[in-house]
Amino acid sequence: MSLLENCTNSSECDVVTSVFVRLSDEKNIKNVWETEALIDFVKGVGRMFYIVSPAETTFSNAKDVPNFFRNAWPYFLLFMIVENILLWIEKKPLVRLNDSITSLSHGLIKECGRLLFRSSESYLYFYIYEHFRICDLPWDMPITWYLAAIGVDFCYYWVHRACHEVHILWAQHQVHHSSEDYNLAVGLRQSVLQGWCGFAFYLPLALIIPPSHFITHQHFNLLFQFWIHTETVSTLGPLEWIFNTPNHHRVHHGSNIYCLDTNYGGVLIIWDRIFGTFAKEKEDEEIIYGLVYNQPSFNVLHLQTFYTHYVITKFNAMKSWREKLAAIFYGPSWQPGRPRLGTEEDKVKVTKRTKYDVQLSLWCNLYLMVHFSVMVYGFHQLALRYMALSPISVLAFVIYIIASLTNIGMLFDKHKFAPVFEVLRCMILVTVVQRMSFPDIDSSTLLLAEVFFLLSGIFWFLQSISILEISSTLKTTSRKRD
């Protein structure tokens, strides 16, 4: 006998029937939600490869463009996990924790810079488009979308090339090349000033391309360049003729002589083929990654700034103003009496070398990984709220995040002052939680943060006065200036 047949009156039947309807609706809602979540996930993966729908990624106003790059961080982490699984299957060395966290820290520092600048590097583009554009391309036409995609990639080629051929620009871009590894995390290793280095090269687009399209394709262009930083993909066959691929970009990151100043393309490799900067990977020569004169360190602040200091030193060493300006705007290899980009005989032949590495105990690596994750969470919270905060408050939080990432790198380096700085860093956070008000953050989360950083500070205080000790082995400590 069914439940409906067992009803004694119509009202009871209505109650039972409504329960079944509600359960059915909840099941349908759940299925719809799961379907939409799956579709969103697939679209997110597609954006990593520039596989997107023009209709869904066309916006009339630049303010309506989502921050596709910042929203892609979960996919960055997912891809890195997949990369390590593939390396494990192929029985190759997995990525190094210290180098990967250093790369990710550089990515966070760049995003912190964007919070401070509030996209002001694009202001001149908006101004030129508003006052000097030569035509009004319809923002909702596919042709505008495709012209923007090609235009942004063409300009990126020249931005990238300039960053290798102009000394002061290389001082910022070298951050991206400073890793001795080549993996997906390296794709996020960027200078905090990288956005300012090349903005002028995009300004000609402002004469015809609407700002919303420009910003959209800048995001997609950078997202595409993330996945090409891997050794797990050997070749993509015929696609190698048109697109930039891991095969091509490995060459670009090499410090071998044949790799230098080649393969500047972002999405398309055809620009390198047209302008004579293409180089094919040599199967009989192992690619050596990193700078020609390597700068061994996991200290992100040092890696961000050391080469700028070198440019200033070179500038001061020049005698005439002509030579001083050449020290800034000519190539990194330029010397007085030499051509703008130096000569072939000036290039240093890099041979296989031991990677800089510091071996720390398991617990210390876990500690640094946890604290790095906390900084990622802290940045995420700041990114959600920064527009409602004063510039001074944003600056203070950004300085704290950068200082934290710097000291994490110093601990990876086993710098002698790192434990003392870690005590200070932890106590500052505890003090901020106690003295400042955070009404939109759960009180239990704040209490957990306070206890966590208090215990961390106590631990490093005991370590700094040698009650506790970290055992480590430094594999190589040689330092050279690039």
C-alpha positions in Angstrom: 0.0 0.0 0.0 1.4 3.4 -0.9 1.6 6.4 1.5 -1.0 8.3 -0.5 -3.5 5.4 -0.2 -2.9 5.4 3.6 -4.1 9.0 3.9 -7.2 9.5 6.0 -8.0 13.0 4.7 -7.0 15.3 1.9 -4.9 17.6 4.1 -2.7 14.7 5.2 -2.3 13.7 1.5 -1.4 17.3 0.7 1.3 17.3 3.4 2.9 14.0 2.1 2.7 15.2 -1.5 4.4 18.5 -0.6 7.2 16.6 1.1 7.8 14.6 -2.1 7.7 17.8 -4.2 10.1 19.6 -2.0 12.6 16.7 -2.0 12.3 16.5 -5.7 12.9 20.2 -6.0 15.9 20.0 -3.7 17.4 17.1 -5.8 16.8 19.1 -9.0 18.5 22.2 -7.5 21.4 20.1 -6.3 21.8 18.6 -9.8 21.6 22.0 -11.4 24.1 23.4 -9.0 26.5 20.5 -9.7 26.1 20.9 -13.4 26.7 24.7 -13.2 29.8 24.1 -11.0 31.2 21.6 -13.5 30.6 24.0 -16.4 32.3 26.8 -14.5 35.2 24.6 -13.7 35.6 23.6 -17.4 35.4 27.2 -18.4 38.1 28.1 -15.9 40.4 25.4 -17.3 39.7 26.7 -20.8 40.7 30.2 -19.8 44.2 28.8 -18.9 44.6 27.9 -22.6 42.9 31.0 -24.1 39.9 28.7 -25.0 37.1 31.1 -24.3 33.9 32.3 -25.9 34.2 35.9 -27.3 30.5 36.4 -26.5 31.0 35.6 -22.8 34.2 37.6 -22.4 33.2 40.8 -24.1 32.4 43.8 -21.9 31.3 47.3 -22.6 33.0 48.8 -19.6 36.4 48.1 -18.3 35.1 48.1 -14.7 33.0 45.1 -15.6 36.0 42.9 -16.6 36.6 40.3 -13.9 40.1 39.9 -12.6 40.6 36.6 -14.5 44.2 36.3 -13.5 43.6 36.7 -9.7 40.6 34.4 -9.9 42.8 31.7 -11.6 44.9 31.0 -8.5 43.0 27.8 -7.6 43.7 26.6 -11.2 47.4 27.5 -10.8 47.6 25.3 -7.7 45.6 22.5 -9.4 47.9 22.5 -12.4 51.0 22.4 -10.1 49.6 19.4 -8.4 49.0 17.7 -11.7 52.5 18.6 -12.8 54.0 16.9 -9.8 51.9 13.8 -10.3 53.2 13.6 -13.9 56.8 14.0 -12.7 56.2 11.3 -10.1 54.8 8.9 -12.7 57.7 9.6 -15.0 60.1 9.0 -12.1 61.6 12.5 -12.4 62.5 14.8 -9.4 59.5 16.6 -8.0 59.5 20.4 -7.7 61.6 21.8 -4.8 59.6 23.3 -2.0 62.0 26.2 -1.3 62.2 27.3 -5.0 58.5 26.9 -5.6 57.4 28.9 -2.6 59.9 31.6 -3.6 58.3 31.7 -7.1 54.8 31.9 -5.6 56.0 34.6 -3.2 57.1 36.7 -6.2 53.6 36.2 -7.7 52.0 37.4 -4.5 54.3 40.4 -4.3 53.4 41.4 -7.9 49.7 41.2 -6.9 50.3 43.3 -3.8 51.8 45.9 -6.1 48.6 45.9 -8.1 46.6 46.5 -5.0 48.8 49.5 -4.2 48.8 50.9 -7.7 45.1 50.1 -8.2 45.7 49.6 -11.9 46.9 53.1 -12.3 49.5 51.9 -14.9 46.5 51.6 -17.3 45.3 55.2 -16.7 47.2 56.6 -19.7 45.7 54.0 -22.0 42.2 55.1 -20.8 43.1 58.7 -21.4 44.4 58.2 -24.9 41.4 56.1 -25.9 39.0 58.7 -24.5 40.7 61.7 -26.2 42.7 60.5 -29.2 41.1 57.3 -30.6 40.9 57.4 -34.4 37.9 55.1 -34.7 35.1 53.6 -32.7 35.2 49.8 -33.0 31.9 48.3 -31.8 32.6 46.8 -28.4 30.2 43.9 -28.9 31.4 42.7 -32.3 33.6 39.6 -32.5 36.0 41.3 -34.9 36.9 43.8 -32.1 37.6 40.9 -29.7 39.9 39.1 -32.2 41.7 42.3 -33.2 42.4 43.0 -29.5 43.7 39.5 -29.0 46.2 39.8 -31.8 47.1 43.3 -31.0 47.8 42.6 -27.3 50.0 39.6 -28.2 51.9 41.6 -30.9 52.6 44.3 -28.4 53.6 41.8 -25.7 56.3 40.5 -28.1 57.9 43.9 -28.1 57.4 44.4 -24.4 59.1 41.2 -23.7 61.9 41.8 -26.2 62.6 45.3 -24.7 62.8 43.7 -21.2 65.7 41.7 -22.5 67.4 44.4 -24.5 67.0 47.5 -22.2 69.1 47.2 -19.1 66.8 49.0 -16.6 63.8 46.9 -17.9 65.9 43.7 -17.6 66.6 44.7 -14.0 62.9 44.0 -13.3 62.4 41.1 -15.7 65.4 39.1 -14.5 63.2 38.1 -11.5 61.3 35.9 -13.8 64.5 34.2 -15.0 66.1 33.9 -11.6 65.0 30.3 -10.8 67.3 27.4 -11.6 64.2 25.2 -12.0 61.6 25.2 -14.8 58.2 24.4 -13.6 54.7 25.9 -13.4 55.5 27.9 -10.3 58.1 29.8 -12.3 55.3 31.2 -14.4 54.2 33.2 -11.4 57.7 34.5 -10.6 57.4 38.2 -11.6 58.7 41.6 -10.6 56.5 43.9 -8.6 57.2 46.6 -11.3 56.7 44.3 -14.3 53.4 46.0 -15.2 55.0 49.4 -15.3 57.9 48.2 -17.4 55.9 47.7 -20.6 52.8 49.7 -20.4 54.0 52.2 -22.9 54.3 49.5 -25.6 50.6 48.9 -25.4 49.6 52.6 -25.8 49.3 52.5 -29.7 46.4 50.0 -29.2 44.5 52.8 -27.3 44.0 54.5 -30.7 41.5 51.8 -31.8 41.0 49.1 -29.1 38.4 49.7 -26.3 39.9 49.5 -22.8 37.6 46.7 -21.8 39.0 44.5 -24.6 42.6 45.5 -23.8 42.3 44.5 -20.1 40.5 41.3 -20.9 43.2 40.1 -23.3 46.0 41.1 -21.1 44.6 38.7 -18.5 44.2 35.8 -21.0 47.6 36.4 -22.5 49.2 36.1 -19.1 47.1 33.0 -18.2 48.2 31.3 -21.4 51.8 31.9 -20.5 51.5 30.1 -17.1 51.1 26.5 -18.5 54.1 26.7 -20.9 56.4 26.8 -17.9 56.8 23.0 -17.6 59.1 20.2 -18.6 56.3 17.6 -18.6 55.2 18.5 -22.1 57.8 17.7 -24.7 56.2 18.8 -28.0 52.8 19.7 -29.5 53.5 18.7 -33.1 52.2 21.1 -35.8 51.0 23.6 -33.2 54.6 24.4 -32.5 54.7 26.4 -35.8 52.1 28.9 -34.6 51.8 28.9 -30.8 54.2 29.4 -28.0 54.6 26.1 -26.3 56.6 24.6 -23.4 59.2 23.4 -26.0 59.8 27.0 -27.2 59.6 28.7 -23.9 62.2 26.3 -22.3 64.7 27.7 -24.8 63.8 31.2 -23.8 64.5 30.4 -20.1 67.9 28.8 -20.8 71.2 30.5 -20.1 72.9 28.5 -22.8 74.4 30.8 -25.5 72.0 29.6 -28.2 69.0 30.3 -25.8 69.9 33.9 -25.0 67.5 36.6 -26.4 65.2 34.2 -28.2 61.5 33.2 -28.3 59.9 36.3 -26.9 56.3 35.4 -28.0 53.5 35.3 -25.5 50.7 33.2 -27.2 51.9 33.2 -30.8 55.5 32.2 -31.8 55.0 33.6 -35.3 56.3 37.0 -34.1 59.7 35.4 -33.4 59.7 33.6 -36.7 58.9 36.9 -38.5 61.4 39.1 -36.7 64.3 36.6 -36.5 64.4 35.8 -32.8 63.2 32.2 -33.0 65.4 29.4 -31.7 64.6 25.7 -31.7 65.4 23.5 -28.7 68.6 21.4 -29.3 68.1 17.8 -28.3 71.8 17.1 -27.8 72.3 20.0 -25.3 70.8 20.2 -21.9 69.2 23.5 -21.1 70.7 25.2 -18.0 68.1 27.4 -16.3 68.6 30.5 -14.3 70.6 33.7 -14.8 74.0 33.6 -16.7 75.6 34.8 -13.5 73.3 33.2 -11.0 72.2 34.9 -7.8 71.7 32.1 -5.3 69.0 33.1 -2.8 65.4 32.4 -1.7 65.1 35.9 -0.3 62.4 37.5 -2.5 63.2 41.1 -1.6 66.8 40.5 -2.5 65.9 38.9 -5.8 63.5 41.8 -6.6 66.1 44.5 -6.0 69.7 43.3 -6.4 69.9 43.9 -10.2 68.5 47.4 -9.9 71.4 48.1 -7.5 73.8 46.7 -10.1 72.4 49.0 -12.8 72.9 52.0 -10.5 76.5 50.9 -9.7 77.2 50.5 -13.5 75.7 53.9 -14.1 77.9 55.6 -11.5 81.0 53.8 -12.9 80.6 55.4 -16.3 82.5 58.6 -17.0 80.5 60.5 -19.6 76.7 61.2 -19.6 76.4 59.3 -22.9 77.9 56.2 -21.3 75.8 56.7 -18.2 72.6 56.7 -20.2 73.8 53.8 -22.3 74.4 51.9 -19.0 70.6 52.3 -18.4 69.0 52.0 -21.8 71.4 49.8 -23.8 71.5 46.0 -23.4 72.6 44.2 -20.2 75.9 43.0 -21.9 76.8 46.5 -23.2 80.3 47.9 -22.3 81.9 51.2 -23.5 83.1 50.9 -27.0 80.7 47.9 -27.8 77.5 47.8 -29.8 74.2 48.4 -28.1 73.6 44.7 -27.3 77.2 43.7 -26.9 79.0 41.2 -29.1 78.9 37.4 -29.3 82.4 37.1 -27.8 81.0 38.9 -24.7 78.6 36.1 -24.0 79.5 33.7 -21.2 79.3 30.0 -21.9 77.3 28.5 -19.1 77.9 24.8 -18.3 76.0 22.5 -16.0 76.2 23.7 -12.4 75.0 22.6 -9.0 71.7 24.2 -8.0 71.7 26.4 -5.0 69.8 24.5 -2.2 69.5 24.5 1.5 68.3 21.3 3.2 66.1 21.9 6.2 64.4 19.4 8.5 60.9 18.2 7.7 59.2 20.1 10.6 60.9 23.4 9.4 59.7 22.9 5.9 56.2 22.2 7.2 56.3 25.3 9.3 57.3 27.5 6.4 54.7 25.9 4.1 51.9 26.6 6.7 53.0 30.2 7.3 53.2 30.8 3.5 49.6 29.4 3.2 48.6 31.8 6.0 50.1 34.7 4.0 48.2 33.6 0.9 45.0 33.6 2.9 45.9 37.0 4.3 46.4 38.4 0.8 43.1 37.0 -0.3 41.3 38.8 2.5 43.1 42.0 1.7 42.2 41.7 -2.0 38.6 41.4 -1.0 38.6 44.5 1.1 41.3 46.8 -0.2 39.0 49.2 -2.1 37.2 50.0 1.1 40.5 50.6 3.0 42.6 53.8 3.1 45.8 53.8 1.0 47.8 53.9 4.2 46.1 50.8 5.6 46.6 48.9 2.3 50.3 50.0 2.3 50.8 48.8 5.8 49.2 45.4 5.1 51.2 45.0 1.9 54.5 45.8 3.7 53.7 43.2 6.3 52.9 40.6 3.6 56.1 41.4 1.7 58.2 41.3 4.9 56.7 38.0 5.8 57.4 36.5 2.4 61.0 37.9 2.6 61.6 36.3 6.0 60.2 33.0 4.8 62.9 33.1 2.1 65.5 34.0 4.6 64.6 31.0 6.7 64.9 28.9 3.6 68.4 30.4 3.2 69.1 29.8 6.9 70.1 33.4 7.3 71.5 34.0 10.8 69.1 36.9 11.6 66.0 35.1 10.2 64.9 33.6 13.6 65.0 37.0 15.3 63.0 38.6 12.4 60.5 35.8 12.6 59.9 36.5 16.3 59.4 40.2 15.5 57.0 39.3 12.6 54.9 37.0 14.7 54.7 39.5 17.6 53.6 42.3 15.3 50.7 40.2 14.0 49.7 39.3 17.6 49.8 43.0 18.5 47.7 44.0 15.5 45.0 41.4 16.2 44.8 42.6 19.9 44.8 46.3 19.2 42.9 46.7 15.9 39.2 46.0 15.1 38.2 43.5 12.4 34.4 43.5 12.5 33.9 41.5 9.3 36.3 38.6 10.4 35.0 35.9 12.7 36.3 36.2 16.3 37.3 32.5 16.5 39.4 33.0 13.4 41.2 36.0 15.0 41.7 34.0 18.2 43.2 31.1 16.3 45.5 33.5 14.4 46.6 35.1 17.7 47.4 31.8 19.4 49.1 30.4 16.2 51.4 33.4 15.8 52.1 33.7 19.6 53.3 30.1 19.7 55.3 30.6 16.6 57.0 33.6 18.1 57.8 31.8 21.3 59.3 28.9 19.4 61.6 31.1 17.3 62.6 33.1 20.4 63.8 29.9 22.0 65.6 29.0 18.7 67.2 32.4 18.4 68.8 32.1 21.9 70.1 28.6 20.9 67.8 26.7 23.2 66.5 25.0 20.0 68.5 24.5 16.8 67.7 23.9 13.1 69.9 21.4 11.4 70.6 22.1 7.8 73.1 21.4 5.1 74.1 24.0 2.6 74.7 22.4 -0.8 76.3 25.4 -2.4 76.9 29.0 -1.2 78.8 30.5 -4.1 77.4 34.0 -4.9 78.0 35.8 -8.2 76.6 39.0 -9.6 74.5 39.0 -12.8 
